[in-house]
């Protein structure tokens, strides 16, 4: 009777080993699945970060384009001898006279508001005015932006040397110039540009000051 008992135990041992291998294989499979999910999550995060960085760069380049375009507009308007600017008339109907005592709502909103603001601003569409930066990129052009860039020009007043009071800039100081000083015909213009990336959630606002002759 003892011989069948030993034979039965010999038949049970391989089945027990096969069961242990299956458990170990399932554990390794679970670990590999966790690693794969973790790596996929990091890849998606890096892809989103890269997309956000690209949008930010596009928005900044868009604002820079409008900023330099407005500066070019000011420079070309006064490049000829005797040419002057008159803010609010002629080609500069989009220009505002700066008055610290009574700020213009459109100007304040354009300079300080978040998101996309269009009221009172001028759309920049390239040197010839025919470039659509929201179109799909073509040969020699950049595009595919959510919005065309905007800019706004402010006349801050007569250019004065440091230490001389006047109706210039944001200090709001008024009065005549220093003793024996004669004002020039150059005015300081503040240019504010707003650009967007591939979506409206990414916006950049840039500013510069530019001196040009004015009457």
PyMOL commands that place a pseudoatom at each C-alpha (Angstrom):
pseudoatom trace, name=CA, resn=UNK, resi=1, chain=A, elem=C, hetatm=0, pos=[0.000, 0.000, 0.000]
pseudoatom trace, name=CA, resn=UNK, resi=2, chain=A, elem=C, hetatm=0, pos=[2.960, 2.376, 0.483]
pseudoatom trace, name=CA, resn=UNK, resi=3, chain=A, elem=C, hetatm=0, pos=[4.058, 2.268, -3.176]
pseudoatom trace, name=CA, resn=UNK, resi=4, chain=A, elem=C, hetatm=0, pos=[0.931, 3.918, -4.643]
pseudoatom trace, name=CA, resn=UNK, resi=5, chain=A, elem=C, hetatm=0, pos=[1.231, 6.649, -2.030]
pseudoatom trace, name=CA, resn=UNK, resi=6, chain=A, elem=C, hetatm=0, pos=[4.780, 7.516, -3.194]
pseudoatom trace, name=CA, resn=UNK, resi=7, chain=A, elem=C, hetatm=0, pos=[3.728, 7.478, -6.843]
pseudoatom trace, name=CA, resn=UNK, resi=8, chain=A, elem=C, hetatm=0, pos=[0.860, 9.898, -6.082]
pseudoatom trace, name=CA, resn=UNK, resi=9, chain=A, elem=C, hetatm=0, pos=[3.234, 12.386, -4.468]
pseudoatom trace, name=CA, resn=UNK, resi=10, chain=A, elem=C, hetatm=0, pos=[5.546, 12.227, -7.487]
pseudoatom trace, name=CA, resn=UNK, resi=11, chain=A, elem=C, hetatm=0, pos=[2.649, 13.144, -9.800]
pseudoatom trace, name=CA, resn=UNK, resi=12, chain=A, elem=C, hetatm=0, pos=[1.624, 16.164, -7.679]
pseudoatom trace, name=CA, resn=UNK, resi=13, chain=A, elem=C, hetatm=0, pos=[5.012, 17.937, -7.626]
pseudoatom trace, name=CA, resn=UNK, resi=14, chain=A, elem=C, hetatm=0, pos=[5.122, 19.185, -11.299]
pseudoatom trace, name=CA, resn=UNK, resi=15, chain=A, elem=C, hetatm=0, pos=[1.607, 20.630, -11.003]
pseudoatom trace, name=CA, resn=UNK, resi=16, chain=A, elem=C, hetatm=0, pos=[2.623, 22.625, -7.925]
pseudoatom trace, name=CA, resn=UNK, resi=17, chain=A, elem=C, hetatm=0, pos=[5.703, 24.004, -9.731]
pseudoatom trace, name=CA, resn=UNK, resi=18, chain=A, elem=C, hetatm=0, pos=[3.687, 25.027, -12.776]
pseudoatom trace, name=CA, resn=UNK, resi=19, chain=A, elem=C, hetatm=0, pos=[1.304, 26.996, -10.540]
pseudoatom trace, name=CA, resn=UNK, resi=20, chain=A, elem=C, hetatm=0, pos=[4.189, 28.919, -8.910]
pseudoatom trace, name=CA, resn=UNK, resi=21, chain=A, elem=C, hetatm=0, pos=[5.652, 29.875, -12.297]
pseudoatom trace, name=CA, resn=UNK, resi=22, chain=A, elem=C, hetatm=0, pos=[2.299, 31.299, -13.350]
pseudoatom trace, name=CA, resn=UNK, resi=23, chain=A, elem=C, hetatm=0, pos=[2.076, 33.442, -10.207]
pseudoatom trace, name=CA, resn=UNK, resi=24, chain=A, elem=C, hetatm=0, pos=[5.606, 34.787, -10.726]
pseudoatom trace, name=CA, resn=UNK, resi=25, chain=A, elem=C, hetatm=0, pos=[4.853, 35.525, -14.391]
pseudoatom trace, name=CA, resn=UNK, resi=26, chain=A, elem=C, hetatm=0, pos=[1.697, 37.444, -13.438]
pseudoatom trace, name=CA, resn=UNK, resi=27, chain=A, elem=C, hetatm=0, pos=[3.659, 39.506, -10.899]
pseudoatom trace, name=CA, resn=UNK, resi=28, chain=A, elem=C, hetatm=0, pos=[6.298, 40.423, -13.504]
pseudoatom trace, name=CA, resn=UNK, resi=29, chain=A, elem=C, hetatm=0, pos=[3.559, 41.250, -16.015]
pseudoatom trace, name=CA, resn=UNK, resi=30, chain=A, elem=C, hetatm=0, pos=[1.911, 43.564, -13.484]
pseudoatom trace, name=CA, resn=UNK, resi=31, chain=A, elem=C, hetatm=0, pos=[5.218, 45.317, -12.792]
pseudoatom trace, name=CA, resn=UNK, resi=32, chain=A, elem=C, hetatm=0, pos=[5.875, 45.802, -16.511]
pseudoatom trace, name=CA, resn=UNK, resi=33, chain=A, elem=C, hetatm=0, pos=[2.366, 47.222, -16.967]
pseudoatom trace, name=CA, resn=UNK, resi=34, chain=A, elem=C, hetatm=0, pos=[2.927, 49.728, -14.151]
pseudoatom trace, name=CA, resn=UNK, resi=35, chain=A, elem=C, hetatm=0, pos=[6.264, 50.807, -15.656]
pseudoatom trace, name=CA, resn=UNK, resi=36, chain=A, elem=C, hetatm=0, pos=[4.695, 51.198, -19.109]
pseudoatom trace, name=CA, resn=UNK, resi=37, chain=A, elem=C, hetatm=0, pos=[1.840, 53.334, -17.757]
pseudoatom trace, name=CA, resn=UNK, resi=38, chain=A, elem=C, hetatm=0, pos=[4.291, 55.499, -15.805]
pseudoatom trace, name=CA, resn=UNK, resi=39, chain=A, elem=C, hetatm=0, pos=[6.528, 56.026, -18.854]
pseudoatom trace, name=CA, resn=UNK, resi=40, chain=A, elem=C, hetatm=0, pos=[3.498, 56.861, -21.012]
pseudoatom trace, name=CA, resn=UNK, resi=41, chain=A, elem=C, hetatm=0, pos=[2.310, 59.441, -18.476]
pseudoatom trace, name=CA, resn=UNK, resi=42, chain=A, elem=C, hetatm=0, pos=[5.727, 61.138, -18.427]
pseudoatom trace, name=CA, resn=UNK, resi=43, chain=A, elem=C, hetatm=0, pos=[5.805, 61.188, -22.221]
pseudoatom trace, name=CA, resn=UNK, resi=44, chain=A, elem=C, hetatm=0, pos=[2.387, 62.859, -22.392]
pseudoatom trace, name=CA, resn=UNK, resi=45, chain=A, elem=C, hetatm=0, pos=[3.460, 65.423, -19.798]
pseudoatom trace, name=CA, resn=UNK, resi=46, chain=A, elem=C, hetatm=0, pos=[6.627, 66.241, -21.721]
pseudoatom trace, name=CA, resn=UNK, resi=47, chain=A, elem=C, hetatm=0, pos=[4.620, 66.557, -24.931]
pseudoatom trace, name=CA, resn=UNK, resi=48, chain=A, elem=C, hetatm=0, pos=[2.231, 69.028, -23.284]
pseudoatom trace, name=CA, resn=UNK, resi=49, chain=A, elem=C, hetatm=0, pos=[5.144, 71.014, -21.845]
pseudoatom trace, name=CA, resn=UNK, resi=50, chain=A, elem=C, hetatm=0, pos=[6.761, 71.196, -25.270]
pseudoatom trace, name=CA, resn=UNK, resi=51, chain=A, elem=C, hetatm=0, pos=[3.472, 72.326, -26.800]
pseudoatom trace, name=CA, resn=UNK, resi=52, chain=A, elem=C, hetatm=0, pos=[3.066, 75.021, -24.141]
pseudoatom trace, name=CA, resn=UNK, resi=53, chain=A, elem=C, hetatm=0, pos=[6.611, 76.262, -24.729]
pseudoatom trace, name=CA, resn=UNK, resi=54, chain=A, elem=C, hetatm=0, pos=[5.982, 76.391, -28.478]
pseudoatom trace, name=CA, resn=UNK, resi=55, chain=A, elem=C, hetatm=0, pos=[2.784, 78.404, -27.954]
pseudoatom trace, name=CA, resn=UNK, resi=56, chain=A, elem=C, hetatm=0, pos=[4.603, 80.836, -25.666]
pseudoatom trace, name=CA, resn=UNK, resi=57, chain=A, elem=C, hetatm=0, pos=[7.370, 81.333, -28.225]
pseudoatom trace, name=CA, resn=UNK, resi=58, chain=A, elem=C, hetatm=0, pos=[4.830, 81.858, -31.001]
pseudoatom trace, name=CA, resn=UNK, resi=59, chain=A, elem=C, hetatm=0, pos=[2.957, 84.447, -28.934]
pseudoatom trace, name=CA, resn=UNK, resi=60, chain=A, elem=C, hetatm=0, pos=[6.151, 86.344, -28.121]
pseudoatom trace, name=CA, resn=UNK, resi=61, chain=A, elem=C, hetatm=0, pos=[7.324, 86.331, -31.742]
pseudoatom trace, name=CA, resn=UNK, resi=62, chain=A, elem=C, hetatm=0, pos=[3.878, 87.529, -32.833]
pseudoatom trace, name=CA, resn=UNK, resi=63, chain=A, elem=C, hetatm=0, pos=[3.986, 90.443, -30.379]
pseudoatom trace, name=CA, resn=UNK, resi=64, chain=A, elem=C, hetatm=0, pos=[7.554, 91.243, -31.430]
pseudoatom trace, name=CA, resn=UNK, resi=65, chain=A, elem=C, hetatm=0, pos=[6.465, 91.323, -35.075]
pseudoatom trace, name=CA, resn=UNK, resi=66, chain=A, elem=C, hetatm=0, pos=[3.706, 93.850, -34.362]
pseudoatom trace, name=CA, resn=UNK, resi=67, chain=A, elem=C, hetatm=0, pos=[6.007, 95.901, -32.134]
pseudoatom trace, name=CA, resn=UNK, resi=68, chain=A, elem=C, hetatm=0, pos=[8.735, 96.223, -34.780]
pseudoatom trace, name=CA, resn=UNK, resi=69, chain=A, elem=C, hetatm=0, pos=[6.107, 96.853, -37.456]
pseudoatom trace, name=CA, resn=UNK, resi=70, chain=A, elem=C, hetatm=0, pos=[4.681, 99.806, -35.511]
pseudoatom trace, name=CA, resn=UNK, resi=71, chain=A, elem=C, hetatm=0, pos=[8.205, 101.169, -34.959]
pseudoatom trace, name=CA, resn=UNK, resi=72, chain=A, elem=C, hetatm=0, pos=[8.850, 100.868, -38.681]
pseudoatom trace, name=CA, resn=UNK, resi=73, chain=A, elem=C, hetatm=0, pos=[5.618, 102.756, -39.348]
pseudoatom trace, name=CA, resn=UNK, resi=74, chain=A, elem=C, hetatm=0, pos=[6.764, 105.593, -37.076]
pseudoatom trace, name=CA, resn=UNK, resi=75, chain=A, elem=C, hetatm=0, pos=[10.258, 105.672, -38.552]
pseudoatom trace, name=CA, resn=UNK, resi=76, chain=A, elem=C, hetatm=0, pos=[9.178, 105.694, -42.207]
pseudoatom trace, name=CA, resn=UNK, resi=77, chain=A, elem=C, hetatm=0, pos=[6.607, 108.412, -41.531]
pseudoatom trace, name=CA, resn=UNK, resi=78, chain=A, elem=C, hetatm=0, pos=[9.356, 110.809, -40.382]
pseudoatom trace, name=CA, resn=UNK, resi=79, chain=A, elem=C, hetatm=0, pos=[12.306, 109.635, -42.482]
pseudoatom trace, name=CA, resn=UNK, resi=80, chain=A, elem=C, hetatm=0, pos=[11.851, 112.488, -44.945]
pseudoatom trace, name=CA, resn=UNK, resi=81, chain=A, elem=C, hetatm=0, pos=[13.137, 115.922, -44.002]
pseudoatom trace, name=CA, resn=UNK, resi=82, chain=A, elem=C, hetatm=0, pos=[10.294, 118.076, -42.744]
pseudoatom trace, name=CA, resn=UNK, resi=83, chain=A, elem=C, hetatm=0, pos=[7.920, 115.190, -42.130]
pseudoatom trace, name=CA, resn=UNK, resi=84, chain=A, elem=C, hetatm=0, pos=[6.111, 115.228, -38.797]
pseudoatom trace, name=CA, resn=UNK, resi=85, chain=A, elem=C, hetatm=0, pos=[3.570, 113.115, -37.012]
pseudoatom trace, name=CA, resn=UNK, resi=86, chain=A, elem=C, hetatm=0, pos=[0.234, 114.247, -35.678]
pseudoatom trace, name=CA, resn=UNK, resi=87, chain=A, elem=C, hetatm=0, pos=[-1.261, 111.718, -33.327]
pseudoatom trace, name=CA, resn=UNK, resi=88, chain=A, elem=C, hetatm=0, pos=[-4.885, 111.004, -34.083]
pseudoatom trace, name=CA, resn=UNK, resi=89, chain=A, elem=C, hetatm=0, pos=[-4.818, 112.279, -37.683]
pseudoatom trace, name=CA, resn=UNK, resi=90, chain=A, elem=C, hetatm=0, pos=[-3.627, 111.034, -41.057]
pseudoatom trace, name=CA, resn=UNK, resi=91, chain=A, elem=C, hetatm=0, pos=[-2.012, 107.623, -40.946]
pseudoatom trace, name=CA, resn=UNK, resi=92, chain=A, elem=C, hetatm=0, pos=[-1.922, 107.760, -37.153]
pseudoatom trace, name=CA, resn=UNK, resi=93, chain=A, elem=C, hetatm=0, pos=[-5.618, 107.612, -36.389]
pseudoatom trace, name=CA, resn=UNK, resi=94, chain=A, elem=C, hetatm=0, pos=[-4.792, 104.655, -34.126]
pseudoatom trace, name=CA, resn=UNK, resi=95, chain=A, elem=C, hetatm=0, pos=[-2.572, 106.849, -31.925]
pseudoatom trace, name=CA, resn=UNK, resi=96, chain=A, elem=C, hetatm=0, pos=[-3.660, 108.140, -28.512]
pseudoatom trace, name=CA, resn=UNK, resi=97, chain=A, elem=C, hetatm=0, pos=[-2.513, 111.232, -26.601]
pseudoatom trace, name=CA, resn=UNK, resi=98, chain=A, elem=C, hetatm=0, pos=[-1.270, 110.190, -23.176]
pseudoatom trace, name=CA, resn=UNK, resi=99, chain=A, elem=C, hetatm=0, pos=[-2.928, 112.037, -20.307]
pseudoatom trace, name=CA, resn=UNK, resi=100, chain=A, elem=C, hetatm=0, pos=[-2.064, 110.811, -16.790]
pseudoatom trace, name=CA, resn=UNK, resi=101, chain=A, elem=C, hetatm=0, pos=[-4.935, 112.816, -15.292]
pseudoatom trace, name=CA, resn=UNK, resi=102, chain=A, elem=C, hetatm=0, pos=[-7.507, 111.059, -17.482]
pseudoatom trace, name=CA, resn=UNK, resi=103, chain=A, elem=C, hetatm=0, pos=[-6.366, 107.603, -18.654]
pseudoatom trace, name=CA, resn=UNK, resi=104, chain=A, elem=C, hetatm=0, pos=[-8.084, 106.210, -21.732]
pseudoatom trace, name=CA, resn=UNK, resi=105, chain=A, elem=C, hetatm=0, pos=[-10.012, 103.024, -20.932]
pseudoatom trace, name=CA, resn=UNK, resi=106, chain=A, elem=C, hetatm=0, pos=[-9.112, 101.236, -24.165]
pseudoatom trace, name=CA, resn=UNK, resi=107, chain=A, elem=C, hetatm=0, pos=[-5.411, 101.917, -23.633]
pseudoatom trace, name=CA, resn=UNK, resi=108, chain=A, elem=C, hetatm=0, pos=[-5.457, 100.770, -20.007]
pseudoatom trace, name=CA, resn=UNK, resi=109, chain=A, elem=C, hetatm=0, pos=[-7.327, 97.579, -20.846]
pseudoatom trace, name=CA, resn=UNK, resi=110, chain=A, elem=C, hetatm=0, pos=[-5.060, 96.775, -23.781]
pseudoatom trace, name=CA, resn=UNK, resi=111, chain=A, elem=C, hetatm=0, pos=[-1.924, 97.195, -21.678]
pseudoatom trace, name=CA, resn=UNK, resi=112, chain=A, elem=C, hetatm=0, pos=[-3.025, 95.442, -18.475]
pseudoatom trace, name=CA, resn=UNK, resi=113, chain=A, elem=C, hetatm=0, pos=[-5.877, 93.007, -19.162]
pseudoatom trace, name=CA, resn=UNK, resi=114, chain=A, elem=C, hetatm=0, pos=[-5.407, 89.264, -19.395]
pseudoatom trace, name=CA, resn=UNK, resi=115, chain=A, elem=C, hetatm=0, pos=[-6.572, 87.277, -22.379]
pseudoatom trace, name=CA, resn=UNK, resi=116, chain=A, elem=C, hetatm=0, pos=[-7.225, 88.685, -25.818]
pseudoatom trace, name=CA, resn=UNK, resi=117, chain=A, elem=C, hetatm=0, pos=[-8.220, 92.382, -26.024]
pseudoatom trace, name=CA, resn=UNK, resi=118, chain=A, elem=C, hetatm=0, pos=[-9.057, 94.127, -29.309]
pseudoatom trace, name=CA, resn=UNK, resi=119, chain=A, elem=C, hetatm=0, pos=[-10.880, 97.374, -28.437]
pseudoatom trace, name=CA, resn=UNK, resi=120, chain=A, elem=C, hetatm=0, pos=[-8.995, 100.423, -29.715]
pseudoatom trace, name=CA, resn=UNK, resi=121, chain=A, elem=C, hetatm=0, pos=[-6.078, 98.414, -31.150]
pseudoatom trace, name=CA, resn=UNK, resi=122, chain=A, elem=C, hetatm=0, pos=[-4.813, 98.080, -34.710]
pseudoatom trace, name=CA, resn=UNK, resi=123, chain=A, elem=C, hetatm=0, pos=[-4.348, 94.683, -36.349]
pseudoatom trace, name=CA, resn=UNK, resi=124, chain=A, elem=C, hetatm=0, pos=[-0.881, 94.172, -37.793]
pseudoatom trace, name=CA, resn=UNK, resi=125, chain=A, elem=C, hetatm=0, pos=[-0.748, 92.191, -41.046]
pseudoatom trace, name=CA, resn=UNK, resi=126, chain=A, elem=C, hetatm=0, pos=[2.799, 92.677, -42.199]
pseudoatom trace, name=CA, resn=UNK, resi=127, chain=A, elem=C, hetatm=0, pos=[4.570, 95.462, -44.042]
pseudoatom trace, name=CA, resn=UNK, resi=128, chain=A, elem=C, hetatm=0, pos=[2.128, 95.472, -46.955]
pseudoatom trace, name=CA, resn=UNK, resi=129, chain=A, elem=C, hetatm=0, pos=[-0.921, 94.874, -44.774]
pseudoatom trace, name=CA, resn=UNK, resi=130, chain=A, elem=C, hetatm=0, pos=[-1.868, 91.658, -46.540]
pseudoatom trace, name=CA, resn=UNK, resi=131, chain=A, elem=C, hetatm=0, pos=[-0.225, 88.936, -44.438]
pseudoatom trace, name=CA, resn=UNK, resi=132, chain=A, elem=C, hetatm=0, pos=[-2.588, 86.704, -42.498]
pseudoatom trace, name=CA, resn=UNK, resi=133, chain=A, elem=C, hetatm=0, pos=[-0.663, 85.164, -39.617]
pseudoatom trace, name=CA, resn=UNK, resi=134, chain=A, elem=C, hetatm=0, pos=[-3.568, 82.865, -38.746]
pseudoatom trace, name=CA, resn=UNK, resi=135, chain=A, elem=C, hetatm=0, pos=[-3.222, 80.970, -42.034]
pseudoatom trace, name=CA, resn=UNK, resi=136, chain=A, elem=C, hetatm=0, pos=[-1.301, 77.719, -42.313]
pseudoatom trace, name=CA, resn=UNK, resi=137, chain=A, elem=C, hetatm=0, pos=[2.414, 78.311, -42.728]
pseudoatom trace, name=CA, resn=UNK, resi=138, chain=A, elem=C, hetatm=0, pos=[3.454, 78.787, -46.333]
pseudoatom trace, name=CA, resn=UNK, resi=139, chain=A, elem=C, hetatm=0, pos=[6.828, 79.155, -48.029]
pseudoatom trace, name=CA, resn=UNK, resi=140, chain=A, elem=C, hetatm=0, pos=[8.743, 82.036, -46.482]
pseudoatom trace, name=CA, resn=UNK, resi=141, chain=A, elem=C, hetatm=0, pos=[5.991, 82.858, -43.960]
pseudoatom trace, name=CA, resn=UNK, resi=142, chain=A, elem=C, hetatm=0, pos=[5.116, 81.943, -40.402]
pseudoatom trace, name=CA, resn=UNK, resi=143, chain=A, elem=C, hetatm=0, pos=[1.527, 81.408, -39.413]
pseudoatom trace, name=CA, resn=UNK, resi=144, chain=A, elem=C, hetatm=0, pos=[-1.080, 79.135, -37.963]
pseudoatom trace, name=CA, resn=UNK, resi=145, chain=A, elem=C, hetatm=0, pos=[-1.636, 81.536, -35.048]
pseudoatom trace, name=CA, resn=UNK, resi=146, chain=A, elem=C, hetatm=0, pos=[-5.018, 81.795, -33.357]
pseudoatom trace, name=CA, resn=UNK, resi=147, chain=A, elem=C, hetatm=0, pos=[-5.087, 85.604, -33.786]
pseudoatom trace, name=CA, resn=UNK, resi=148, chain=A, elem=C, hetatm=0, pos=[-3.294, 88.235, -35.834]
pseudoatom trace, name=CA, resn=UNK, resi=149, chain=A, elem=C, hetatm=0, pos=[-1.104, 90.455, -33.610]
pseudoatom trace, name=CA, resn=UNK, resi=150, chain=A, elem=C, hetatm=0, pos=[-2.339, 93.862, -32.440]
pseudoatom trace, name=CA, resn=UNK, resi=151, chain=A, elem=C, hetatm=0, pos=[-0.587, 97.088, -31.503]
pseudoatom trace, name=CA, resn=UNK, resi=152, chain=A, elem=C, hetatm=0, pos=[-1.394, 100.461, -29.979]
pseudoatom trace, name=CA, resn=UNK, resi=153, chain=A, elem=C, hetatm=0, pos=[0.584, 103.738, -30.126]
pseudoatom trace, name=CA, resn=UNK, resi=154, chain=A, elem=C, hetatm=0, pos=[0.567, 106.460, -27.463]
pseudoatom trace, name=CA, resn=UNK, resi=155, chain=A, elem=C, hetatm=0, pos=[2.089, 109.939, -27.731]
pseudoatom trace, name=CA, resn=UNK, resi=156, chain=A, elem=C, hetatm=0, pos=[3.760, 110.506, -24.356]
pseudoatom trace, name=CA, resn=UNK, resi=157, chain=A, elem=C, hetatm=0, pos=[4.777, 114.071, -25.125]
pseudoatom trace, name=CA, resn=UNK, resi=158, chain=A, elem=C, hetatm=0, pos=[7.838, 116.108, -26.020]
pseudoatom trace, name=CA, resn=UNK, resi=159, chain=A, elem=C, hetatm=0, pos=[11.239, 114.514, -25.593]
pseudoatom trace, name=CA, resn=UNK, resi=160, chain=A, elem=C, hetatm=0, pos=[13.076, 116.266, -22.775]
pseudoatom trace, name=CA, resn=UNK, resi=161, chain=A, elem=C, hetatm=0, pos=[16.506, 115.617, -21.239]
pseudoatom trace, name=CA, resn=UNK, resi=162, chain=A, elem=C, hetatm=0, pos=[16.750, 114.056, -17.755]
pseudoatom trace, name=CA, resn=UNK, resi=163, chain=A, elem=C, hetatm=0, pos=[15.943, 116.439, -14.915]
pseudoatom trace, name=CA, resn=UNK, resi=164, chain=A, elem=C, hetatm=0, pos=[13.810, 118.794, -17.020]
pseudoatom trace, name=CA, resn=UNK, resi=165, chain=A, elem=C, hetatm=0, pos=[10.135, 118.916, -16.083]
pseudoatom trace, name=CA, resn=UNK, resi=166, chain=A, elem=C, hetatm=0, pos=[7.354, 119.031, -18.628]
pseudoatom trace, name=CA, resn=UNK, resi=167, chain=A, elem=C, hetatm=0, pos=[4.221, 117.293, -19.788]
pseudoatom trace, name=CA, resn=UNK, resi=168, chain=A, elem=C, hetatm=0, pos=[6.218, 114.218, -20.771]
pseudoatom trace, name=CA, resn=UNK, resi=169, chain=A, elem=C, hetatm=0, pos=[5.898, 110.563, -19.868]
pseudoatom trace, name=CA, resn=UNK, resi=170, chain=A, elem=C, hetatm=0, pos=[3.988, 108.953, -17.065]
pseudoatom trace, name=CA, resn=UNK, resi=171, chain=A, elem=C, hetatm=0, pos=[5.219, 111.208, -14.251]
pseudoatom trace, name=CA, resn=UNK, resi=172, chain=A, elem=C, hetatm=0, pos=[2.455, 113.668, -15.015]
pseudoatom trace, name=CA, resn=UNK, resi=173, chain=A, elem=C, hetatm=0, pos=[4.774, 116.600, -14.305]
pseudoatom trace, name=CA, resn=UNK, resi=174, chain=A, elem=C, hetatm=0, pos=[3.744, 119.884, -15.869]
pseudoatom trace, name=CA, resn=UNK, resi=175, chain=A, elem=C, hetatm=0, pos=[5.371, 123.249, -16.298]
pseudoatom trace, name=CA, resn=UNK, resi=176, chain=A, elem=C, hetatm=0, pos=[7.942, 124.910, -18.486]
pseudoatom trace, name=CA, resn=UNK, resi=177, chain=A, elem=C, hetatm=0, pos=[11.341, 123.532, -19.274]
pseudoatom trace, name=CA, resn=UNK, resi=178, chain=A, elem=C, hetatm=0, pos=[14.556, 124.422, -17.494]
pseudoatom trace, name=CA, resn=UNK, resi=179, chain=A, elem=C, hetatm=0, pos=[16.099, 127.845, -17.693]
pseudoatom trace, name=CA, resn=UNK, resi=180, chain=A, elem=C, hetatm=0, pos=[17.172, 128.654, -21.252]
pseudoatom trace, name=CA, resn=UNK, resi=181, chain=A, elem=C, hetatm=0, pos=[15.977, 125.293, -22.577]
pseudoatom trace, name=CA, resn=UNK, resi=182, chain=A, elem=C, hetatm=0, pos=[14.036, 125.074, -25.844]
pseudoatom trace, name=CA, resn=UNK, resi=183, chain=A, elem=C, hetatm=0, pos=[11.967, 121.955, -26.535]
pseudoatom trace, name=CA, resn=UNK, resi=184, chain=A, elem=C, hetatm=0, pos=[12.666, 119.917, -29.642]
pseudoatom trace, name=CA, resn=UNK, resi=185, chain=A, elem=C, hetatm=0, pos=[10.025, 118.697, -32.065]
pseudoatom trace, name=CA, resn=UNK, resi=186, chain=A, elem=C, hetatm=0, pos=[10.661, 115.073, -31.155]
pseudoatom trace, name=CA, resn=UNK, resi=187, chain=A, elem=C, hetatm=0, pos=[7.999, 113.216, -29.217]
pseudoatom trace, name=CA, resn=UNK, resi=188, chain=A, elem=C, hetatm=0, pos=[8.260, 109.954, -27.316]
pseudoatom trace, name=CA, resn=UNK, resi=189, chain=A, elem=C, hetatm=0, pos=[5.811, 107.282, -28.439]
pseudoatom trace, name=CA, resn=UNK, resi=190, chain=A, elem=C, hetatm=0, pos=[4.946, 104.206, -26.418]
pseudoatom trace, name=CA, resn=UNK, resi=191, chain=A, elem=C, hetatm=0, pos=[4.090, 101.160, -28.491]
pseudoatom trace, name=CA, resn=UNK, resi=192, chain=A, elem=C, hetatm=0, pos=[2.220, 98.250, -26.921]
pseudoatom trace, name=CA, resn=UNK, resi=193, chain=A, elem=C, hetatm=0, pos=[1.843, 94.995, -28.850]
pseudoatom trace, name=CA, resn=UNK, resi=194, chain=A, elem=C, hetatm=0, pos=[-0.227, 91.921, -28.036]
pseudoatom trace, name=CA, resn=UNK, resi=195, chain=A, elem=C, hetatm=0, pos=[0.304, 88.524, -29.664]
pseudoatom trace, name=CA, resn=UNK, resi=196, chain=A, elem=C, hetatm=0, pos=[-1.240, 85.062, -29.293]
pseudoatom trace, name=CA, resn=UNK, resi=197, chain=A, elem=C, hetatm=0, pos=[0.123, 81.595, -29.930]
pseudoatom trace, name=CA, resn=UNK, resi=198, chain=A, elem=C, hetatm=0, pos=[-1.614, 78.655, -31.541]
pseudoatom trace, name=CA, resn=UNK, resi=199, chain=A, elem=C, hetatm=0, pos=[-4.493, 79.078, -29.071]
pseudoatom trace, name=CA, resn=UNK, resi=200, chain=A, elem=C, hetatm=0, pos=[-6.068, 82.022, -27.246]
pseudoatom trace, name=CA, resn=UNK, resi=201, chain=A, elem=C, hetatm=0, pos=[-4.843, 80.829, -23.858]
pseudoatom trace, name=CA, resn=UNK, resi=202, chain=A, elem=C, hetatm=0, pos=[-1.264, 81.939, -24.581]
pseudoatom trace, name=CA, resn=UNK, resi=203, chain=A, elem=C, hetatm=0, pos=[-0.883, 85.729, -24.848]
pseudoatom trace, name=CA, resn=UNK, resi=204, chain=A, elem=C, hetatm=0, pos=[2.193, 87.968, -24.697]
pseudoatom trace, name=CA, resn=UNK, resi=205, chain=A, elem=C, hetatm=0, pos=[2.199, 91.745, -24.223]
pseudoatom trace, name=CA, resn=UNK, resi=206, chain=A, elem=C, hetatm=0, pos=[5.334, 93.735, -25.119]
pseudoatom trace, name=CA, resn=UNK, resi=207, chain=A, elem=C, hetatm=0, pos=[6.134, 97.451, -24.985]
pseudoatom trace, name=CA, resn=UNK, resi=208, chain=A, elem=C, hetatm=0, pos=[8.787, 99.785, -26.351]
pseudoatom trace, name=CA, resn=UNK, resi=209, chain=A, elem=C, hetatm=0, pos=[9.363, 103.539, -26.593]
pseudoatom trace, name=CA, resn=UNK, resi=210, chain=A, elem=C, hetatm=0, pos=[10.280, 105.289, -29.819]
pseudoatom trace, name=CA, resn=UNK, resi=211, chain=A, elem=C, hetatm=0, pos=[11.252, 108.902, -30.560]
pseudoatom trace, name=CA, resn=UNK, resi=212, chain=A, elem=C, hetatm=0, pos=[9.984, 110.639, -33.718]
pseudoatom trace, name=CA, resn=UNK, resi=213, chain=A, elem=C, hetatm=0, pos=[9.320, 114.155, -34.935]
pseudoatom trace, name=CA, resn=UNK, resi=214, chain=A, elem=C, hetatm=0, pos=[5.900, 115.573, -34.237]
pseudoatom trace, name=CA, resn=UNK, resi=215, chain=A, elem=C, hetatm=0, pos=[4.101, 118.851, -34.847]
for i in range(1, 215): cmd.bond("trace and resi %d" % i, "trace and resi %d" % (i + 1))
show_as sticks, trace
zoom trace
